[in-house]
Amino acid sequence: MFKILLAVGKNVMCCIIFVNLSKIYFMAVSKIYYTLTDEAPMLATHSFLPIIKAFTKAADIEIAVPDISLAGRILANFPEALTEEQRIPDYLAELGELATKPEANIIKLPNISASVPQLEDAIAELQKQGYNVPNYPAEPKTDEEKEINKKYAKVLGSAVNPVLREGNSDRRAPKSVKDYAKANPHRMGEWKQDSKTQVVHMNQGDFYGTETSTTVENDGKFRIVFYGKNGEEKVLKDFAPLKKGEVIDSSVMNLAELKKFVQQAIDLAKEKDVLLSAHLKATMMKVSDPIIFGAIVETYFKDVFEKYKDDFKALDINPNFGLATLFEKISGSEKAEEIKADIAKAIENGPRIAMVNSDNGITNFHVSSDVIVDASMAAMIRGGGKMWNKDGKEEDTVAIIPDRTYAGFYDAVVEDMKQHGAIDPKTFGSVPNVGLMAQKAEEYGSHDKTFQASADGTIKVENENGDVLLQQEVHEGDIFRMSQTKDEPIRDWVKLAVNRARLSDTPAIFWLDHDRAHDAQIIKKVNEYLKEHDTTGLDIRIMDVKDAMRETLKRGREGRDTISVSGNVLRDYLTDLFPILELGTSAKMLSIVPLMNGGGLFETGAGGSAPKHIEQFLQEGYLRWDSLGEFLALQASLEHLAQTQDNGKAMILAKALDEANAKFLAEDKSPARKVGGIDNRGSHFYLAMFWAEALAKQTEDAAIAEQFQPIAEAMQQNEQKINDELIGAQGKSQEIGGYYHPDFSKTDAAMRPSETLNSIIAKL
């Protein structure tokens, strides 16, 4: 590879051209990659991105917009099925490569972690729009179907995050956000000591109980092989690299034990006369959790599945896809009404099922992708341990979280709430998180190493010499899972935790369970790597997850902060739970990922509410999505760019945006709850006005002040007119040309209805 540096004049941005045998890479030095994703964040981008592009021109910053939406990922994987005009680059792969380079500056918005039903809906929408992408073969038989299935596997589940996260996570509530939450506390449901709400989990046969773990002693390769008791031998995963110091695990979810446990939970909910709810992560754990979800559905409706087993087989009904797909597939069959009646009877005779949408009759068992444990459990805990019944009323619930690996800390928080009552957002401390997630760490990177056993036998993890590294006995239907955690990310994680504890002068707790096989290996490494740092005067502890939860809640109730230092999946759960309790939403968290090679990834909060918000927008032209996470991420991105690329103007933009964010919170310009108030588009206007005001009054750069003075004045003078135009666009249904792959011009028009504001922005 050859590198050519071009510098053209003092005020002209430098460019670097990387040349190799097949490609030329042209890179503007000051460049931010702002991802186009899905649902509500996608809508918000159509409104906010023009503002970002206009303002950042003042610092000679280019904004690139790579499409990593679900539809975009599908199209990128099937170029051979598309016309030349329809093809798009594989932006996700390009961003993944960029994330390993020091110049990376990526703002990543929440995206759909697709379940199979969502994937199928997106495919159908694209086909209707004229894109000749193939159907998804859930059970591929031919070589062609197997190849198609393999390509779609890259799209399903958490396809984006493992690719981009080449660093560990630093998530926290900025002081301005925390202060606002204390001054304007959100509603908390009342917890009572006699609450019947309870978290239930398996006590044997789950991933936690069967897990084995080891640390790799030498570089090499591994493969996963199934050895059947009937003599069958099948390579499940062919050789892949292993690195010295890497922690690898294997575990099994026993299907028979799972169904036995689910029946016990059903009986308990019936006995206690409360709702029954399931809490999984079928979008991220795209192989294991849909199977677990299906086992719950099949056990609850076991009489129905037994009575109609031949009919369901003929209709290709899979319980893993839930009731929604079942109802869709029986539609039109001669037994449709009979089956529906038996399902209704099962619900009437069993415990009441918690609802996702009471108005539309959508139960907790309808769609696996609706069952998102970090969002559903956090909302339930904030609501006083209540979920919604079919009549739209709140009730206590038996919450099914089968695997003990993470069920324990939810159990601990529920019991704490029963004993001490709900937290008080006005006085509760803050719980930032340092999360181990770099390079596909832990279970979220296990998709290609998770399998359902086709028969009784043994699944072995072998090295290239045939030595067995890990093995598990399996029965037909059991779920086998292997995961990896590389050594370098663990070392970086410990370093980040120590630095964060030092910078904020806050105790840090590593949430690691001594009795879990994987955590026991990680604890050894944490103790070793802590010795590489000066921890004098720091309060750094290692605690089991239940004890860590109790201690963190105790300190929080006393108004004290505690840094949670956790593994990848627990990071996801904690950074929804505590922000929702503290701030009312996880969208207001500052999420920085210092990439290990010097770049920066800036995430904009969680997307658990994104589907509900886009549905509301399509129905009534009102978008409640709060873009504060985008505002905070942009500020951090500008600061990073200024520091790493010596762009002083970018720092001026960042400082002014910091002022604008503070004023935005102080004047409460976040979206209101109902039509007629400020929605997402209105919040973008106020952020832009406050940002322009701050840039106009700053004295570090006279040219920027002069440029933004008339912009600020125009917005101030037209504030009422702009608000009238934005609010006037509310209250009617919207047609944007698609849910997963909307028409760009239609969406742009819907999200930018104020011609007055548009004309002011255009002047930049």
Residue, then its C-alpha position, 0 to 999 in steps of 0.5 A: m500500500f502507498k500513502i500520498l499526502l496532499a496539502v493544498g494551501k493553508n485554509v484547504m482541508c488536507c486529504i489522504i489517498f490510500v492506494n493498493l492494487s485494487k482500490i483507492y481510498f479517498m478520505a477527508v480528514s475531518k469526517i463524521y459518519y452518521t448512520l442511517t438506521d431504522e424506525a423512529p431514529m431514522l425518522a429523526t435523522h431526516s429532520f436533524l441531519p440537515i441541521i448537522k450538515a449545515f452547522t458543521k460546514a463552519a468547521d469544514i467537516e464532511i458528514a457521511v451517511p452510511d445506510i445500516s438499516l435492516a433494509g439496507r443490510i438486506l440489499a447490500n447482501f444480494p447485489e446479484a438480485l438487483t439492478e445496477e441502480q438498486r445496488i448499494p455498498d455494504y456500508l456495515a462492512e466498510l464501517g467495521e473496517l473503519a472502526t479498526k482505524p485511528e481516524a474513525n468517528i462514527i455516530k451510531l443510532p439504534n437499529i433493528s436487531a431483526s427477528v425472523p418475522q421482522l426479516e420476513d416483513a422487510i423482505a416482503e416490503l422490498q419485494k413489493q417495491g420492486y427489489n428482487v431479493p429472495n425469500y428467507p428459507a428458514e429450513p434450507k434444503t437445497d445448496e442455493e437455499k443454504e447459501i441464501n440462509k447464510k447471507y440472511a444470517k448476517v442480517l438477523g439479530s445483533a448484526v450491527n453492534p458486534v461489527l462496529r464495537e471495536g472498543n469497550s463501552d463508557r455509558r453515563a448520564p451527563k451532569s446536565v441530564k441528571d440535574y434536569a431529571k432530579a429537578n423534573p422527576h418522572r413518574m414512578g409506580e408504587w411498590k408495595q411490600d405485599s407485591k406478588t410480582q416475582v422473577v422466576h428462573m430455572n435451577q438446573g439445566d440452564f446455561y448458567g448451570t451447565e457452563t464450562s470455561t477455560t483460558v486458551e494457552n496457545d494461538g491456534k484454531f477451533r471447530i465445533v463438532f456434533y457426535g451423535k449416539n447413533g454414530e452421526e458426526k457433523v461439523l457445526k462450525d469449521f475451523a476459526p482462529l483462537k488467540k492465546g489468553e482468550v476465554i472460551d465457554s460452552s453451555v447448554m439449555n436443556l429443552a426438557e428442563l426448560k419446559k418443565f420449569v415453564q409449566q411450574a411458572i404457569d402453575l405459580a402465576k395461576e396460583k397467585d392469580v397474577l399475570l404471566s410474562a416472558h422476558l428474553k432477548a430474541t433479537m440479540m440472541k437470535v438463535s437461542d432465545p427464539i427457541i426458548f420463546g417457542a418453548i414457553v409458547e408451546t408449553y402454555f398452549k400445549d393442549v392446542f399444539e398437541k390437538y392440532k399437531d398434524d395441522f400445524k405441521a402441514l401449515d409449517i407453524n413454528p412456536n418460535f415465531g409466536l402467536a402472531t405468525l400462528f394466526e397468520k398461517i391458520s387464516g383461511s384454513e377450515k379449522a381457523e375458528e376452531i383453533k382460535a377458540d381453543i387458544a382463547k379457552a387456553i388463555e381463559n383457563g390458564p394464568r392471564i398473559a401480560m400484554v404488549n398492546s392491550d388495545n390491539g390484543i397483542t400479548n407477550f406471546h405474540v411476537s418474539s421480537d416484542v420480548i426485549v428483557d432489558a426494556s420490558m423488565a426496566a419498564m415493569i420495575r419503574g411501574g411498581g412491578k406491574m404489567w398491563n392486562k388485556d383490559g389495559k389495567e396494571e397487574d402484578t406478574v410472574a416474570i419468566i427469565p429462564d437462565r440464571t446468568y442474569a435473572g438473579f440481578y433482576d430478582a435482587v432489584v425486585e426484592d429490594m423494591k418490595q422491601h424499600g419501595a421505589i427509588d426517588p429520582k430527585t435524590f437517587g445517585s447515578v450508575p454509569n457503566v463500563g462495559l466489556m463488549a469489544q470484538k464480539a465479547e461474550e454471548y452477543g458474539s455467539h450467534d455463529k456458535t449456537f446450535q440446536a441439537s438434532a439428536d442425542g449426543t455430544i458437542k465438542v469444541e476441538n483444536e486443530n490437533g483434535d484435542v477437546l477444549l470443551q464439550q457438552e452432552v446434549h439431547e435432541g432439541d437442546i441448545f448448545r452455545m459457545s462464546q469467546t472473549k478475547d484477552e486484549p478487550i479484557r485488558d482494555w476494559v480494566k484500564l477503562a474502569v480504572n480511568r473512569a473511577r479515577l476521573s470521576d472519583t467514584p467507586a467501581i464494582f465489577w459485576l462478576d459471579h464467582d460461581r459462574a464458570h466464565d466469570a471465574q476465568i474473567i476474575k483471574k484476569v481482572n485481578e491480574y490486570l488491575k496490578e498494571h494500574d495505580t489504584t491507590g485511593l480508589d474503591i474498586r471491588i468485585m461482587d456477585v451480581k446480586d450483591a452488586m445490585r443490592e450495594t448499588l441500590k443502597r448507595g443510590r438511595e443514599g444519593r451516591d454514585t457507583i460505576s457498574v463494570s460489567g460484561n457485554v450482555l449485563r452492560d446492555y441490561l444495566t444501561d437500560l435499567f438504571p437510566i430508565l429508573e433515574l431519568g425515565t428513559s435510556a435515550k438520554m445516556l451519553s454512550i462513548v466507545p473509545l475504539m482500541n485503535g484510537g478512533g471513536l464510536f458514539e452511540t445515541g441511546a437505546g431503541g426499545s421504544a422506537p417501534k411504538h414511536i414510528e407507529q404513532f407517527l404514521q397514525e397521527g403525524y406526531l413523533r415522540w422520539d427524544s433526540l437528546g441522545e443524538f445531541l449528546a453523541l454529536q457533541a462528544s463526536l465533535e470534541h473527539l474530532a477536534q482533539t484527534q485532528d487538531n480542528g479548533k473550529a470543531m471544538i468551538l462547535a462542540k462547546a456551543l452545542d454543550e451550551a445548547n444542550a444545557k439550555f434545551l434541558a433547562e427550558d424543557k424542549s424535549p418532545a411532549r407526550k401528546v399531539g399539539g405539543i413539541d414533537n421530535r421536529g420541534s425539539h430539533f428546531y429549538l436545539a438548532m436555535f440554541w446552538a446558533e445563539a451560542l455560536a453567535k455570542q462566542t468570541e473565540d472565532a469572529a468569522i463563525a460568530e458573524q456567520f451564525q448571528p443572522i441565523a440565530e436572529a432569524m430563528q428567534q424572530n420566526e419562532q412562533k411561525i416555525n412552531d405553528e408550521l411544525i405543530g400544524a403538520q401534526g394530527k394526521s396520518q403519514e405516508i412515507g412509502g414504507y416501514y423498513h425502506p421508506d421513500f426518502s423524499k416522502t420521509d424528508a417532506a414529512m419530517r421537515p414541514s416548516e418551510t421557514l425553518n428549512s429556508i433559514i437552515a439553507k442559508l448556511 
